[in-house]
Amino acid sequence: MTLAPTVTIRTNSFDLRQTDKLVLCLEVGRDRFQLLVQDKRGRVLYLEDYMFPSLLTDRPLTSILPEVFRGHAVLSAGPWQEIRIGVNSPSFTLIPRQLYRKEYAGSYLTLMRGSTLPAHEFAQAYAHEADGFFTVFNLEHPLADYFSEMYPLQPLTFIHQASALIQATANLDRLSLTPNTVYLYFEDEFVTILYRKAHQLHFCNRFGYKNVHDLAYYVLYVLDEQGLTGDDVNLTLYGEITPFAEAYTELNRFVPNLSFGQTPPGLILANEFDDLPAHRYLSLYGLGLLSE
């Protein structure tokens, strides 16, 4: 089986002979794979998006990814200046720097999940120096080994999707004119909610939902817990959502100030990206911003 991308955008200035000066960003999840290439000035040169059919989502990722990588000119190129791999999984937690101990990383996830990590997974951590905490998440040994074999002796950084969203919203928040902003990042039956107050992250969590009523409940619950009301907060929408989506209509019943997000500052998109909705790829863009 050959998996074809749903989106491919390549700029005229993208030169595969210059990979040693370029950063390769990959986001991998159970039902999706995305890649982005950027230069050191933050110019996005290439973007591609794959949606895995439901027939494949029960298979391990290490049996699906070779179908994408096989014969792929960009993915098989290199060496790269840097490779950042975003892991889209439901298991993550944020630990304040003063409480974090590397040897307890697996225990933090056990508390969050209510069960110990299975033998084929291990705990990985990423430090958010500016915010003063670590994101701790699960990573599968076979997946880590796969990328190490694909890119031997190249600098690999594994990051949870939440870390990419935290970085992207930090860049957005620097230019925000409002003190309270809630960012929603939509995927199929999942939403990640991030709340920034006075330029500090106050909340980040991911919720699974089966219908828009559950979605509205979770959003309103978070607002209430943070002492906010639908009338005094701005909700900025990202990911897989449109003005015509049922989720948008339902949220708009309770929160009048809904808006679709823009590309975070720090990235430069060429004219070739003009037809791409600016709010769609926030986590992928966040991977590109992590060095900031």
N, C-alpha and C positions, 0 to 999 in steps of 0.2 A: 504494500500500500504506500502511495506517495501522498503526503499531506501538503496541501496547497495553502498559502497564506490568504487571509481575507483582506489584508491591507499590505501594500508594499509601496514605500516612497523612497526614492533615491535622488539625491541632489547631483547636479552636474559636477560639483567640485569634489565628490567622493572618489578617492583614489586608493584602491586596495594595496598599492605598493607602499603606502605610507602608514600602515597599521601600527608601526612602532611609535607613532606620534598620536595615536587615537585610542579612545576608551570604548570598550565593548560592554554594553549593559544588557543583561538578560534577566527576564522575569519568568519564572517557571512555576506552574501550579497544576493541580489535578486535571483541569480541563482547558488550560490555555498556556501559550508560550509566546513571549514578545521579545523583540530585540531592538536595540537602539545603538547607533554609533555616533560619537561626538568627538570634536577636536578639543584641544586644551583651552580654546577661547569660549567653549560652550556652544559652538555651532552644531546643530543636529544635522548629520549628513545622511542618515539612513534609518528607516523605521520599518518594522515588519511585525505582523500580528497573525498568530495561528489559533484557531479554536478547534479543540479536539472533539470529534463526534462522540456522542454518548456511548457508543459501542466500545470506545477505547478507555473511558475514564476509570474503569475497574482494573485496568492493567497497570503494572508499575511504570512509573515515568521512564525508567531506564530501558523499557522495551518500546516506548513511543518516540522518545527523542531521537534515536538513530534514524527514524523515518524522516525527521526534519533535517538533521545534520548531513545525511548522505548526499554528497554532491553539491552541497550548498556553498557557493563561492565565498560568501562573507563569513559564515560560521567556521569554515575550514581554513580561513586565512590566518595570518599572524606571522611573527609574534606581535602581541598588542602591548601598548604602554601599560594598560591596566584592564582587568576584567572584573566587573561587579555583577554578582548573581543575586537577584532578589527572589526569596523563597515565599511563595504564597501558600501559607498553611494556617489552620485555625488556632494553632498552639503558640502563643507568645505571651509575655508579661513584661512589664516595665519595673525595674528595681532601682531605687535611688542609689547614687554612687556610694554614699557613706554606709549603706547596708550591704552592698554587693560583695560577695566572695566567690571567686572563680570556682572553688571546689564544691560550692553549693548550687551551681547553676542547674544541675538536674533536679535538685530538690525544689527549686522555685517552680519549675514546670510541673513537678508532681503535685504540689499544692494547688496549682492553677487547674490542672486536668482532673485531679482526684484519683489519679492512677500513675504508676511508675512508667517511665519511658520503655517501650519495647526494645528488645536487643538490637534491632536494626536501625535504631535512632540514637542520636546523642544531642546534648544541649550545646547550642552555639550562642555567643553573645556579641553585641555590637555597642560600642560606647558612643553616646551622644554627649560629647564633651561640653558643648555650650549649654545644654539643658540640664546637665548634672545627673544623668541616669543611664542605665544599660537596658537595651532590649534583649531579652533572653528568649530563644525560640528553638524548636526542634528541627533537626536536619537528619535526613536519612543517610546512613553510611553509603549505600549503593549510589545515591545521587551525587554525593560529594566525590566519591571515587570516579564516577563517570566523567565529571567535569575536569578532575585532575588528570585523567587519562587523555581527554580531548585537548587539553592545554597544558602539557607537561612543562614544568620549570617556568611557568608564567604566573605573575602575581594575581591570585584569585582572592576576592573578598566576598564572603557570603553574608547577606543582609536579609532581614525579614522585610516583607512588603510594608509592614507598619513603619519601619524605620525610614523607608523611602517616602511614605506619606507624611511623616513627621517633618522630614527635611523640606519637602516641597511646600507644606503649609507654613513652615517657619519663614521661607523666602517670600511667600505671598503676604504673610502677616506684617512683614517689615514695612510694606507700603499701605497697609490697611489704615483707613481713617476712622474706623469704628473700634471701640474698646473690646467688644464681645463679638467673636465670629465663630460659628460652628460650621465645620466642613464635613460634608457627607460624601463618601466615596462608594459608589454602587458597583456591585458585581451581580451575577446571577444568584439570587436568593441570599445575598449577603450585603451588609452595609457596614463600613467602618466610619465611626463618628469620632471626630477630633474637635476639641474646644480649646480655643486660645483666648486668654484674658490678659490684657495689658502686656501682650507680646510673650506671654508664658504659656506653655502647654499645661492645661488643667485636667484634661480628660482624653483618653484614647482607648477605644475598645471596638471589637467587631461583633456584630450580631447576625445570626441567621434568621431568616423569616420566610414563611410560606405564602403569606398574602399581605396586601398593603395595609390592612388593619393592624397586623402585628408590627409592621414597619413603623406606622404612626405611633403606636404605643411605646416602642423602644425610644424613638426620638423624643417624644414628650416626657418620658420617664427621665431621660438624661437631662433634658432642659430643667425639669423640676428639681432633680438632684443637685444641679449646679446653680439653683436659685434664679433661673431665667424663665421668662414667659415667651410665648410665641410672638407677642407684639413687640418685645424689646430686643430681639435677637435677629441677626442676619444669618440665614442658612445659605451656604455656598455649595452648589452641587457639582460633583465630578463623577466620572466613570460612565457606566452603561445606563444612562437615563436621558430622556428627551422631554421637551415641553408637552408632548402628547402621551407620555407614559402614565399609566394608572397611578404609579407611585407619586408622580409630581402632583396630579390632581388631588390625591388624598392628603398629602402634606400641606398643600396650599389651603386646605380647609382650616387648618390650625395655625399655620405660620404664614403671614402675609408677605414677609420679606424673603422671598426665594429668588436666587439668581444663579445663573450658570457661571462656573469659574473660568478664569483665563489662564494662559500659560504662565507658570511661575517665573519671576525674574531670575536671571542667571543663565537661561537657555535662549539661544537665538535660532528661530525657525525661518528657513528660507521660503521663497515664494511657492515652492513645490508643496508646502504644507498648508497652503491657504484654504483648501477645501476640507481639511481635517477639523472636526469640532475641537475647539481649544480645551474643552473640559474633559476630554475622553481619557487621556493617558497620564493622569497625574502620578501614579505610582512609578511608571516607567521614567517619566521626567525626573521624579525625585531621585532615582538611582543616579542620573546624570549630575545631580547637584550635591551629592554626598561629600565631595571633597571640599565644599565651601565651609 
